[in-house]
Amino acid sequence: QSSQTMRRTFAILGTGGAVALAVYLLAISHRIARQSEVDEARAADIIVVLGAAEYNGRPSPVLRARLDHAYNLYHRGLAPMIFTTGGAGGDPQYTEGQVGRDYLVQRGIASEHIVVEGEGDTTVESLLAVSEVMRRMGLRRAILVSDGYHIYRAKSILQHAGVEVYGSPRPHTRRGGWRERWLYLRQAVGYILWRFHIAV
């Protein structure tokens, strides 16, 4: 009888835990969706561009859109420097950070106004490196550029490292539907894992 009661108790606790986790995931997804639509860009010390795929030294369309957005913010005079990020992602020759810098230099930004982080294999690794470099340079405020769905988690990581962050998603037409919701949900999982000190 008592073992049956224990099994029932564990089953109830397990179900309750799963429901609580699902509710938490949906709440975080909602916050991610809300943040993805807000452009907080204002005067800062530096513009941080999160990396995305590059193809043999050329930025992918996603990375190019992020870099173009950072370029526009820079030319609006919102920050005097741009920080390009992202590791090699399996490419033996180029890093996303390097490709980002080269692209911006081609667009006419002086290389001395660009800082590069090219070691991070994950968002967490890149942003921790960014926060460390900013600390050494005496920089406190950053405009964070990425895709909308990425901003909430990345902003949380940088804020946790002591940086004042303003999210500025690259221009993007929202399509809605399951794919967009899936991106929010995936970022919510990444956020929760980060809270439990699992870097992704």
C-alpha positions in Angstrom: 0.0 0.0 0.0 2.7 2.5 1.0 4.8 1.8 -2.1 1.7 2.4 -4.2 1.1 5.7 -2.4 4.8 6.6 -3.0 4.5 5.8 -6.7 1.3 7.9 -7.0 3.0 10.8 -5.1 6.0 10.7 -7.4 3.7 10.6 -10.5 1.9 13.6 -9.2 5.1 15.5 -8.5 6.5 14.5 -11.9 3.4 15.7 -13.7 3.4 18.9 -11.6 7.0 19.6 -12.4 6.5 19.0 -16.1 3.5 21.4 -16.2 5.4 24.0 -14.2 8.3 23.7 -16.7 6.0 24.0 -19.7 4.3 27.1 -18.2 7.8 28.7 -17.5 8.9 27.9 -21.0 5.9 29.5 -22.5 6.3 32.6 -20.3 10.0 33.0 -21.4 8.9 32.4 -25.0 6.4 35.3 -24.7 9.1 37.6 -23.2 11.4 36.6 -26.1 8.7 37.4 -28.7 8.0 40.8 -27.0 11.7 41.8 -26.9 12.1 40.7 -30.6 9.9 43.6 -31.6 11.5 46.4 -29.6 14.4 48.6 -30.9 16.1 50.1 -27.8 19.0 51.6 -29.8 20.4 54.8 -28.1 23.8 56.3 -27.4 26.3 53.7 -26.2 30.0 52.9 -26.1 30.0 50.1 -28.7 27.7 48.2 -31.0 28.0 44.4 -30.5 27.0 42.3 -33.6 26.4 38.6 -32.9 27.9 36.3 -35.4 26.1 34.1 -37.9 27.2 31.8 -40.8 29.9 32.8 -43.2 30.7 31.1 -46.5 34.4 31.0 -47.4 35.0 34.5 -46.2 31.7 36.0 -47.2 28.9 36.8 -44.8 25.7 34.8 -45.1 22.5 36.9 -45.8 21.7 36.8 -42.1 25.1 37.9 -41.0 25.2 40.6 -43.7 21.8 41.9 -42.5 23.1 42.2 -39.0 26.2 43.9 -40.1 24.3 46.4 -42.3 22.1 47.2 -39.3 25.2 47.8 -37.2 26.6 50.0 -40.0 23.5 52.1 -40.0 23.5 52.5 -36.2 27.2 53.5 -36.4 26.5 56.1 -39.0 23.6 57.5 -37.0 26.4 58.3 -34.4 24.9 56.1 -31.7 28.3 54.5 -30.9 31.9 55.2 -32.0 32.9 51.5 -32.3 31.6 48.1 -33.5 32.3 44.7 -32.0 32.0 41.8 -34.4 31.8 38.3 -32.9 31.7 34.6 -33.7 34.1 31.7 -34.0 35.2 29.5 -36.9 32.2 27.2 -36.9 34.3 24.5 -38.6 35.9 26.8 -41.2 39.7 26.3 -41.1 40.4 29.7 -42.6 37.9 32.3 -41.4 35.9 33.2 -38.3 32.5 35.0 -38.2 34.1 37.9 -36.3 36.9 38.3 -38.9 34.4 38.1 -41.8 32.2 40.7 -40.1 35.2 43.1 -39.6 36.3 42.7 -43.3 32.8 43.4 -44.5 32.5 46.6 -42.5 35.9 47.7 -43.6 34.9 47.2 -47.2 31.8 49.4 -46.5 34.2 52.2 -45.3 34.4 51.8 -41.5 38.0 52.3 -40.3 39.5 49.1 -39.0 40.6 50.8 -35.8 36.9 51.4 -34.9 36.2 47.7 -35.1 36.9 45.2 -32.3 36.8 41.4 -33.1 36.0 38.4 -31.0 36.7 35.2 -33.1 37.0 32.5 -30.5 33.5 31.8 -29.2 31.8 28.6 -30.4 28.5 29.5 -28.6 26.5 32.6 -27.9 27.5 32.4 -24.2 31.2 32.0 -25.0 31.2 35.0 -27.4 29.3 37.2 -25.0 31.5 36.4 -22.0 34.5 37.3 -24.2 32.8 40.5 -25.3 32.0 41.5 -21.7 35.6 40.9 -20.6 37.1 42.9 -23.5 34.6 45.7 -22.8 35.6 45.7 -19.1 39.3 46.0 -20.0 38.5 48.9 -22.4 36.4 50.7 -19.8 33.2 50.4 -21.9 29.9 50.0 -20.0 27.0 50.4 -22.5 26.4 48.3 -25.6 23.8 48.2 -28.4 23.2 44.5 -29.1 22.5 43.6 -32.8 21.1 40.2 -33.8 17.9 38.6 -35.1 14.9 39.5 -32.9 14.4 36.0 -31.5 18.0 36.0 -30.2 18.0 39.4 -28.4 16.4 38.4 -25.1 18.8 35.6 -24.2 21.9 37.4 -25.5 20.9 40.6 -23.6 20.3 38.6 -20.4 23.8 37.1 -20.7 25.5 40.4 -21.2 23.5 42.1 -18.4 24.5 39.3 -16.1 28.1 40.1 -16.9 27.6 43.7 -15.8 27.0 45.4 -19.2 24.2 47.9 -19.8 22.5 46.6 -22.9 20.1 48.0 -25.5 18.7 45.5 -27.9 18.4 46.4 -31.6 17.1 43.6 -33.8 18.0 43.7 -37.5 15.1 44.6 -39.7 13.0 41.5 -40.4 9.5 40.9 -41.7 7.7 38.8 -39.2 6.0 35.8 -40.8 4.3 34.5 -37.7 3.3 30.8 -37.8 4.9 27.8 -36.2 8.5 28.5 -37.4 8.7 31.8 -35.6 7.1 30.3 -32.4 9.6 27.4 -32.6 12.5 29.9 -32.7 11.2 31.6 -29.6 10.7 28.2 -27.8 14.2 27.1 -28.8 15.7 30.3 -27.4 13.6 29.8 -24.2 15.2 26.4 -23.8 18.7 28.0 -24.3 17.9 30.7 -21.8 16.8 28.1 -19.1 19.9 26.0 -19.8 22.1 29.1 -19.4 20.4 29.8 -16.1 21.4 26.4 -15.0 25.0 27.1 -16.1 24.8 24.9 -19.3 26.3 27.0 -22.1 24.7 26.7 -25.6 
